[in-house]
């Protein structure tokens, strides 16, 4: 369903050179950005580890255990979830969980294609498995699921199967928490999946809505992202955050813009999808984005894939550049640890073959940085 209450302000729908802002910028043509400057704070970037395989997510426990995610976009074999120890990756929770190879292999006790990981308010390590063998492939039976691990025991303690909520083109992307609710974005078949852990009930909302559907090109380093078959890359409902006071749910497609809606509408099963759509509001003209995070004061951190920077956006929608550096080539899902460090995985995703007409130009190794920002973490 398309609606008009939350469409972009005039002139923004075709905005291509997305530079972030409050929604008042004029449309501009796609152009190669100028050389990326290095901000003063970038001198404090610390390289924690490197990898010869692309990683796109990180989560750091309060006891400083570090977990990383390898997406294997094109269906390659190898570790999906790993624990980083002294710069080396160990498959987590076991090698068997990371040994899935092809359709037909059992998927209930294996990661098919992990796409997100984070510690929930319950202290468990939650992982989103898209259940898709590779990009643009449909989910397999028992493939799409949410998994929660107790890292003290290194054991699986919760599973939420998503088979009944996904479609043929689904690509379950990420998750956030609010009370008993779990919010999941679907970047393949645009929409949101709402799950109530207490009741066990779930539903899809905003299917095909203008707020969950990609409507402008994705840009990285001044280039439009194009699939090997010549189609534009489109990642629908993707990044999201919940405000620390629990009032707002922020969400966007990977190319922006950022919307928000009050969680009370999502959490009430009596509120229809159509009525939720009427409550969605445009919030911020976000750029093509690899990942986001939010701190305890409600400031959003948005990775700008085109300008190699991270924006800090206040709850009022005002933005500043937190850090900018030529090495920040597509910062992905970020994390704020208990010590106030911002962790930044840098997978160079825009340089992968799937985003660049089949030609890969990733300059390995890829990096994992951390940056002291003195922010308090928020665990939704």
N, C-alpha and C positions, 0 to 999 in steps of 0.2 A: 504494500500500500504506500502510495506517495501522499505526503501531506504538505501543507504550505505554511503552517505556523512556525516551523523551525528551519525553513530553508535559509540559504545564505543571504546575507545582505546584498543589495544590488551591486553587481560588478565582481562578486567574489567567486561565483560558480566556475568561471573559466580561468581563475587565477592559477598561474603555473609556477611562477617564481615565488614560491611560498616562503616568506621570510619571517613569519610569525607576526603577531600584533593583535590589535583589539577589534579587527574587522572593518577598518575604515580604509584599507589600502585599495588603490586602483588596480585594475587588471594590467598585467604586463606580459610581454612575450617571453617565451622560454629563452634564456640566454646563459652562456657559460659564466659562472660566477667568477669574480676576481680572485686572485690568490688568497688563500685563507690565512688570516693573521693568527699569531699566537698570543693569547691573552696572558696577562701576568700570572694569574692563578694556575695556568697550565704548567708552570715550572714545578708545581707541587704534585703533578701526576706521578704516581708510582707504578711501575710495571711489576705486577704481582707474578704473572706467569705468561707463557706463550704456548701456542699450539700449532701443529701442522694440520689439524683438522678444525674446521669452522665450529666455534661455539657461539651461542647466542643468548645465554642466560646464566645468571649466577644467583645464589642465595647463601648467605652467611649466617650460621647459627650464633646464638649468644655465647656459646663456648668456643667460637671462632673456627668451627669446622666449615669448610668451604665446599660447596657443591656447584657443579657446572653442567650445562646442557649442550649436547651436540645434535643439531636438528636433522642432519642427513637428508637435505631437501630432495635429492634425486634418488633416494632409496639405497644408498651405500650401506654396507655392513659396518659394524663396529660399535663402540660404546655410545649409548644414548645419554645416560646419566652417569656422571663420575664424581668422585670425591677427590679434591685436590690436596695432596700431601707433599710438602716440600717441593712444590712445583711439578709434581708428577700426578697423573690421573689414574685412579683406581676405579674400575667399574663398580657402580653402586646400584642396589645393595649387594649384587653378586654378578658374576660373569654370565650366569644363566639368564638373568633378567635382561641382559644386553645382547643376547645371542640370536634374536629373531632375524630371519633371513628372507623369507619369501611367503607369499600367500599360500595358505595351507598349513603352515606351522601354527601350533597352538599360540593364541594371543592373550589368553587370560593371565598368564604368569610371565609376560614378557612385554617390553616396550616395543611397539611397532614403529612409531615416530613421535618421540617426545617433543613438545613444543613450548612448554612453560614449566617452571618450578618456582616454588616460594614456600616459606614457612607461614602457616596459618596462625590465627589467634590461639589455636589449640596446641601450638608447639610442634605440630606434625609437619613433615616435609611433603607438600602436595605437588603432584606432577600431572600435567595434562598430556594425555596420549591422543593424538589426532586419529589414530587407527588407520591412517592412509599410508600405503607402502611408499609413495613418493608424491611429489607435487602433482596436483590435478588428477590424482587417482581417487576413486571413490573409497570410503571407509570399508574395511573388511568386517566380517562378523566378529564380535567380541573385541574389536580393535579400539574404537573410541571410548575412553574411560577416564575417570579421575582416580588417582591412586594416592593414598596417604601413608607415609612411613614414619614409624617411631625410630628416630636416629639413635636413641640410647640402646635399643635392642636390634637396630638394623632390620626391622621386620615390617612387613605390610600389615596395616591394621584396619584400613578402610578402602573399599572399592565402590565407586558409583559408576555403573554402566550407563553409557550414553546412547546406545543403539537406537532406542525408541525416540530420541530427540534429534537425530541427525538425518540429513537428506543425502542424496547421491553426490551432490557437489559440496557437502559440508567439509569444513576444515576447522574443527574446534581449536580455538587459538590460545586462550588465556583464561584465568579465573581470579576472582576477588571474593571477599567474604563480607557479610554484614549480618551480625546476629546469627540466626539459624540459616540464613540464605547464602547460597553460592551463586555468583553471577559468572556466566561463561559466554565469551564472544564466539561467533561463528564467522570466520573470515572467508569461507568458501560459498556458503549459501547464506547471504546476509541476514543476520538476526541475532537475538540474544536468547540464551537458555537460562531459565531461572529455576533453581533447585532448592527445595526446603529440606534440610537435613533432618529436622524433627519429624515432619509428617511423611517424608519420603516422596512427596509429590513434586512434579516438575512440569514446565511448559515452555514453549517458544513464544517470544513476542517480537514485535517490530520486524517481522519478516518482510524483506524487500522494501523497508521504509527508507526514506531519503536520508535519515540519520545513520543508518547501518550500512548503506550501499556506497561503494566507491564511485565517485562522480568526477574526479579530476585526475590527471596523470601523476604517477609517482616519479620523483626526481631524486637522483643521487649524484653528487659532484657535477651538477649541471647537465646531466644526461637523463633523458626519459627512459624508464625501465621497460624493456620489451622482451617478451617470451621468445624462445627459439622459433615458434611458428609465426612470429610477427605480430601477435596480439599484444596490446598493452598489458602490463602487469597490473592486476587489481586485487588488492587485499581489502576485503570488506570489514565488518566490525572486528576490530583488532585491539588496540590499546585501550585500557580503562583503569580507573582508580575510584576509590570510595573516600569521601572526605572524612577527616578524623572525627568529626561530630556525628557522622553517620547520616547526615541530611541529604547529601548529594552523591549521585553516581555519575562520573564523567566517562565518556566513551567516544570513540572515533574510528573511522576507517584509517588505514595506514597513511593515506595522503591528506588526512584532515578534511574538514575542520573538526574541532572538539565541541561536543555537545554535553549537556548535563540534564539530569532529571532527578526529582526528589525520590529517594528510595522508598518512601511510603507507597508510591504508586506501583513500584515493581514488586514489593513484598506482599501486597494485598491480592490474593488470587481472584477476588471479585472485580478487580479493575481490569477491564478488557485491554487487549493490545491497542485497539483503536483509541481508547481513552488515555492510555499511556502516551501514545504518539502526540496527543494534543498537549501534553505537559512537557514535552522535550523542548529545550531552549538552546539556541546557539550560544556558545561560551567564548571560544577563542579560535583565531585563524592559525591553527597549528600547521607546520610544514610537514613534508614527508618525514615520517617518524619511524625509527626502529623500535624504540621502547620508551617507557615512562616510569616514574615512581612518584611518591608523594611523601612529604614529611609530616611530623606531628602538628605543625602549625598550619597545615593545609596548602603549603606551596607545592605546586606541580613541577616536576622536572621532565622536560620534553626534549628528546634527542632529535636534532635537525640533521637529517641525512644529506641535505644539499649543501649546507654551510659548515659541516664538520664542527658542530658546537652543541652544547646543551643549554636550553633556555630554562630559566626559572620564572614560573608564572604564579602570581599571587592569587588568593581566593577571589580578588576583585578583577582578575583577568589582565593585570598589568605584567609585562614581560621584560626581563633583562637577560643578557647573555651571562650565564654562570661561568662557562669555560669554552674556549675555542682553540683548536689545535689541528694542524694538518694530519696528525696521526689518528684523529677521531673519525675514522671512515666507517660510517654507519654504526654508531653506538646502538646497542640493542637493549634488551630488558635490564634495567638498572636495579640496584639494591642499596639501601641505606642500612649500615650495620649499627650495633649498639654503641660503638665508639664515635659515631658521627661521620663515618667515611662513606662516600658515594662510590659504589663499585660500578665499573663500566666495561662490559664485554664489547670488543670491537671486532665483529666478524667480517667486515667488508662485504656485507651481503649484496650490495648493489653491484659488486664486481663479479658475482657468480654467474655461471652460464645461464641459469634459469631467468635471470634478470637482465641479461645483456646479449640477446639474440643468439644464445648458444655458445658464446665465447667467454671463457673465464679469464679474468685478469687479476685475481686475488694475489696479493704479494705476501706469501707466507714467510714467517709464522704470523698468525693473528694474535692480538694482544688482549690481556685482561688488566685493566688499570684500576687503581683506587685513588680517590681524591678526598682529602680532609675538608669537610664543609661545615662542621660543627652543627649539624642538623640532628634533631631527635627523630628516631625512626617511628613509623606508625605501622602497626600490624593490624590490618583490617579484620 
